[in-house]
Amino acid sequence: MTQPPRAPAVSADIALHCDDQQGRPMAFIATFSYDPHDPFAVVVTFHVPAGDIPWTIARSLLTQGLAEPCGEGDVRLRPAVDEDGRAVVRMDFHSPEGRLRAGVRTGELLSFLRRTWLAVAPGEESIDLDSLVAALR
């Protein structure tokens, strides 16, 4: 079965705000990437001095985190208001190497997600099972 052509990938460099090891506020850039060929996932790549660190997060989890606390395990999200009164989504990442608590401005995350929704509308996601099975062989 021939799949209809998909929209191009979507990406955005977005500042994440957190505290450093001494508790001082800092920001760094993370690239949020969405590939319509993997329509359920968003890859967030943290650009840090030690190198790039990618995390894969369900697009639906990012969407849910705009409005309510969600997630369990490695990634947890919740809406909040920062010290300047701006809407943010608090992101809590857990790994064997440590933990990162960061905030992303809601408007920036929503702008990125809107572009992914134009590429593949929520509820319209599909996976080419024939290609997936072929890749597993």
Helices and strands as residue ranges (DSSP letters): E 10-19, E 25-34, E 41-48, E 51-58, H 59-65, E 75-81, E 87-95, E 98-105, H 106-119, H 129-136
